[in-house]
Amino acid sequence: MLKVFATAAAVVALSAGYAGAQTKWDMPTAYPATNFHTENAAEFAKEIETATGGKLKIQIHAGASLFKAPEIKRAVQGNQAQIGEILLVNFENENALYGADGVPFLATSYADATKLWKAQKPMIAALLEKQGMAVLYAVPWPPQGIYSKKPLNSAADMKGLKFRSYSPATSRLAEIVGAQPVTIQAAELPQALATGVVESFISSGSTGYDSKTYEHIKNWYDTQAWLPKNAIIVNKKAWDALGKGEQEAVSKAAAAAETRGWKISEEKNGWYLDQLRAKGMTIHKPSAQLTADLKKAGETLLADWLKKSGADGQKLVDSYKKM
């Protein structure tokens, strides 16, 4: 009888050990499952599960289904979600360094955006570390352009337009050109367009395609204003609880996801614009006047940002410009 009990206890112990061997992380994202950022994250999660033999499984919650975009960072910090995807510029009010890649016309190409991230990443990592988090990788959105219900020949034509803002920089841009800023996150954009809450906004072809903007707005101006980045962040306690093998698997998958994501973003840029054209949208090259007006606004925004970010911001910009 004692032998049977001992055997049963051993089985229970082994079962408990097996159950503890698998770690599950929740990963909230703010964008649809079909968005290239989310698809890239899904591949990242799949590679980790394969590399760890199922010891670490990441469950992706797309489309702001678990937490809304502005809530994800705090959720990861509090370990309500162990890992999550954030749009860096969303947190510029917390620290101006998060908004470096949202300063109009500072970095307007993938090559420049790569240099900016090299300058920005150590500073972002230091900010997150103080809050018990780490950054795993970041991927840019395609260059930003202006969607508008009415034709735009100059910034003056934007006066009074209900302009969707998703960051301090986009709100400030709206104010500079005389538009009316309305705070709308990506998941809420389709409804805002359908109800007329938004008449114009600045974003990539990706957002326009995902939100079916072409059903309500027929003009997109290819201003290539900036390339904001999504970053994948992880809770430090959750990271530290992993074994060395799992940590190595995550780091390797993160490096692959960053390389893959930048490549896909650039490839997808042209594809998204083709899709918008096919859906009846006109893709415009901005007039010389609109370009000049927006660059002037960009200079104002850069000056504002440098004032907010202080010595660290100047150091970041100087480092970027030397690359």
N, C-alpha and C positions, 0 to 999 in steps of 0.2 A: 504493500500500500504506500509506504514511504517512497519507494522507487518510482511508482506511478506519479506521485505528487511532484517529485523532483523533476521528472521528465516533463510534466505539464508546465511546471514553473519555468523550465528552460525554454519551452516553446513560446510562452508568453513573453519572456525576456527577449528572445530573438525577434518576435513580432514587433515588440516595442522599439527595438533597435532598428528594424527595417523601416518602421513608420517614421522614425526620427531622421532617417537617412535622406528623405526627400524634403527639400525646402521649396516652398511656393511663394513667389513674389507677385504682388499686384502692381500693374503698370497702367495708370490712367494716361490717356492722351486726349487732346481736344478736337481731333480731326477725324473724318470718316475712315472707315476700314479700307476704303478704296484709295485714299490719299497716299501719295508716294512716301511721305514720312512714316505713315502708319504701316505701310507694306514693308518698308525698310526695317522698322522696329520688329515686325513679325518675323522677318528673316533673322534678325539679331537674336530674338528669343529662341527660335528654332535651332540655331547653331549652338547656343548655350546648352539647351536640353540634350542635343546629340552629343556634344563634347563631354558633358558630365554624366552621360549614361542615365539621364533622367533624374539625377540628384538635385538639380536646380531647374524648376519650371517657372516660367514667367507668364502670367495671365494678363493679356492686353485688354484694356477696357477702352474701346475707341469712342469717338464722337461725344466726348464729355459725359459719358454715361455713368462714370463713378464720381468724378469731381469736375467742376467747371474749370476752364483754363486758368483763371486767376487763383484758384484754390489748390492747384496741384503742387506747387512748391511747398506750401505750408503742410500739406498732407504727407509729403515725403519727409519733411523736417520732423514731423511728429510721429513718423513710422506708421501712419494709417495706411500708407502705400509705401512699399519699400523702394520703389523706383518709379520715375515718371518723366514725362516729356513736357518741357515748358518753352514758351516763346520768350527769349531773353528780354526783349524790349518791354514786355509787360511789367517788368519789375524796376523800371528806371526811377520811379518815385522812391523806391527803397534805397537804391544806390545808383547814381548816374552811370556807373561803369557798365551796368547791364544794358544800357541804351546806346552803346557806341556804334553798333551796327544798324541803328535806326536813324542815324544822323544823315539827312538827305545829301547825296552827292559826295560823301566822304569816300565811300568805296562803291563803285558802280559796275564792277565786273567780277566774274568768278575769281580771276587772278588776284584782284585787289582785295576781295572778300577773304581769300585764303590768308593773305598777309595780315589783314586786320584781326583775324581769329588767332593767329600766332601771337600777336601783341596782346590781345584781349584775354586769351585763355588762362594764363597764370594768375591774372587779377580776379577773374571769375572764380577760379579754383580756390583762391585764398578767401574770398567772400563766403563761399559755400562751406568751406572747412570750419569757419567760425560758428556756423549754424548747424554743424553736425552732418554735413553732406559732402558729396564729391561729384564732379562732372565726369561722365564716361565718354561722351562724344557729342558733336554738334554738326548739324547739316543746314545749309541755307535754303531759303525759299528762292525761287527765281526772281529776277529783278522786278521791282515794283513799278506799276503804271497806274494811271488814273482812269477809273470807270466813271462815266458821266451820262446822265440822261440827256443833257443838251450839249451841243458842240462847244468846244473850248478853244478859243484863239489866243487867249491871254488869261492870266490869273484873275483879272477883273471879271471874267465870265463865271468864275466860281462863287462870286459874292451871293450870299443867301442860300446856297445849296445846302441841303441837309447831308452832312458829310460824316460817314462812319469813321469813328476813331477807335483804335484798340491799344493805344500806347500814348504816353505823354507827348512824344514827338508828333504823332498824327493829329492829336488835339491842337497842339501849338501851330502846326502847319495850317490847319483849318482856320484858326484865328487870324493868322498872318494874311491869308488871302481873302478873308471876309466871309468864309463859309460858316455854317452852323454845325459844330461838332456834336455827334451823337455816339455815345459809347455802346458799341455792339460787338460781342465776341463772335468768332467764326461760326459756332454752332447755331447762333441766333440770326445770322445774316439772311438766309432764305426768307424767313418770315418778315424780317424788317424790310426787305426789298418788295415783297408781295403787298405789304400794307402801306408802302410809301413813307415809312419812317426814315429810309435812306434813299437819297437820290444820286449820291456820288461817294466814292471811296478810293483809296489808294491801296493796291495790293497786287499780287502776282496773277498770272494767267491761271495758275493752279486753283486759287481761291475762287476766281470767277467761274471756272468750270465746275468745281465741287458744289458751289452754291447755286448753280444754274442762273447766274446773273444775266445771261443772254436773254432770258425770258422777260426781263424788265428794263434792262439797260443795253443800248446798242453801240456805245462808243467806248473804246479803250485807247488811251494815249501811252505809247511806249516810252515813258520818261526815264526808265532804268535808274530810279532815284536811290535805291539802296537794296541790299540783300539781307534781310533779317534772318536770324538763325534760330532754329529749335535746338535745345540742348536736352540730353538725357542725363538726369541726375539720380543719385542713389543715396539712400540713408546710410550713414557711416556705421552705425551699430549693426544694421543688416549686413553690410559688407564685411565687417569684422567677424561676424558670426559664421561666415563661409570658411570652408577649408581652403588651403592654398591652391589645390587643384581647381576648385570652382572659381576662385578669384582669377586665376590665370586664364580660365576659359572665358570669363566675362570680359577681361581686358582684351583678349585676342579678338573676340567677337565685336567688341566696341570699335577697335581699330579698323576692322573690316567694314563695319557699318558706316563709319565716317567716310572712308574712301569710296564705298559704293554709293552712299547717299549724295555726296557732292557730284559724282558722275551722273547719277540719275537726274538730279535737279537740273543740271545743265542740258541734258538730253531732252528732258520733259518740257523745258521752257518752250522750245519750238513746237512741240506736239500740242501743248495746251493752247497756244495761239492759233494753230491750225484748227483745233476743235471749236474755238470761239468763232472763228470765221465761218466755219461750216454751219454753225448754229445761227448765223445771221448778224454777227457782231462785226463792226468795222474797226480794224486795227490801224490807228493813226500814228504817223510820225509827228511829234509835237512841232508846232510852229516855232520859228526863231524867237518870237515874243514870249510864248508860253515857256519855252526853255530858259530864256533869260530871267523871266519872273520867278520861276521855280528855283533857279540857281541862287538868285538873290535871297529868296526865302531860306535856302539851304545854308547860306553864309550866316544869316541871323540865328538859325537853329544851332549851328556849330558853335557860334559865340555863346549862345545860351547854355549849351551843353558843357562847354569848357568852364564856364563860370560855376556851374553846379558841381562839376566833377573835380575841380581844383587841380592840384599838382599831379594827382594820379591820372587824371584825364589828359593833361598835357603830356605826361610821360608816355601814355598809351599812344596818343596821336604822333608824337615825335618818333617813337619806336616803329610804328606802322609806316611812316613816311620815309624812314631810312632803309626799309627793306627793298 
